[in-house]
Amino acid sequence: MNPLLLHRAAKPVVFGLALLPLAWLVWAAATNQLGANPAEALIRSLGDWTLRMLCLVLAVTPLRVQTGTSALARFRRMLGLFVFFYALLHLLSYAGFDMGLDAAEIARDIAKRPFILVGMLAFGLLVLLAATSLDRAIRWLGGKRWRALHRAVYAVAVLAVLHFYWMRAGKNDFAEVWAYGAILAALLGWRVWHHALQRTGSAAREGPLKARRLL
Amino acid sequence: MPIPSRHRGFLHPIPSDITPRAVYEERRELLRLMAAGAAGAALAAWAGREAWAQVQRPGKLAALPGTPSAVAGAATMEKPTSYQDASSYNNFYEFGTDKADPARNAHTLKPDPWTVEIEGLVKKPGKYALEDLLRLSAQEERIYRLRCVEGWSMVIPWVGYSLAELVRRVEPLGSAKYVEFVTLADKARMPYIGSRVLDWPYVEGLRLDEALHPLTLLAFGMYGEVLPNQNGAPVRLVVPWKYGFKSAKSIVKIRFTEKEPATAWNKAAPQEYGFYSNVNPQVDHPRWSQATERRIGEDGLFAKKRKTLMFNGYEAQVGQLYSGMDLRKFF
């Protein structure tokens, strides 16, 4: 698996694949295939794809460690930036289609609807993470602080599921919320489990906590 | 200028005062054309109105023609939503919670044969077969705005008659204050009965005076045909000044009661969905604004949403039903 992932074309291929959902949505909107309420369909699909990208990027480290596929680490930043990208489109489509790009209206909506507030908070964190995604930012912050900052992605996961949960709460329709919640909980749970394992393992060996850095 | 006398007629002392025949004939021609043009424009508008009233049949289901209704407010001039949109974007949770689910899943409904049971505080309770209900009164076409509590709207040409026709025939007792409408809840025909989204069967209700209002429609068809299953076949309620969920679909029971019925959405989230649920741009849903709406199929992606009207634009007809009521309290 590693040689394949290290191939020169691997990154462009993943990049292209991550753009496919957007391509499909643009094409469907242009050819009137989004049903009776295309605005709602676009806003919701972009939200769904933000959640899916979030699941993907949080699956990178568990997969890499469990399968020993070290080359997976190459894709983590790109996938993380795609989470930000779809979240940005999700927010822009909400602001444009639902709120008519009216800042006062959006401010009122944030105050009115807790699930909008939670979504905005998650987006704020994503902006921070995207802005510090460059190598230069890592050097500037120092590895340790940068890693601490980027653990905020766990908070993004929790806020995103809460955002989705509240949005569906009005209709008591939680099947999909549980699905995403379970996936993200498993991915975060793996980290807790792995961390505990490393600690006991390294305590036994009395060695340094080197493995923690991999998280 | 000399004043013409009745005896001498018009005096035209100078020939130049007389309008040449060619000129005045031309004027008459112009006037004739203008009159014809104006009438033509007026006729075009009239013809257009007629074209809206006689909505084109989609040709999918059995015809159910209705004569244009004479009830005040029963024929909006707005452009009807396309049949495709109106029959593919539905909330009918018995068939799934996604808007596209009902159109996909409702083929199992079997709207024929069908009976509606009338019970409770009436002199003449009993079971009505669908055929008898269809014949009970003349079918009318009514073009109503439909405003969903979720913030979207449509314009739908329904076919049916005032619910009052049925109510009068069953003779409610003096003690009857409310009318309850019960939707079918048959697991074999409705795949999502059993899901915990709502407390089945779906129950809706009106105050008796609301039920007797001529705009309250017992609908059997739309777009000149019988109702598609996903729109609540074979018989449903349409209350145009209330949020869409008040208009119960696929009705099997109509019950007259003394107490306010416990309605489905009110039971599920009492702080969000009141018994009245009149369309009201001033009273927001706890989780979103009700001031504006998106008209399905009309407003483009980048169009600003349109303003929602008080009582969905039927204030002139129904406002007096709520005079003196605090509509914030009784939302």
Interface residues (C-beta under 8 A of the other chain):
Chain A: A29 G35 A36 N37 P38 A39 E40 L42 G96 F97 D98 G100 R108 D109 K112 R113 P114 F115 G170 K171 N172 D173
Chain B: Q84 D85 S88 Y89 T97 K99 A100 W152 R196 V197 L198 A268 A269 E272 D284 R287 W288 S289 R294 I296 G297 L301 F302 K304 K305
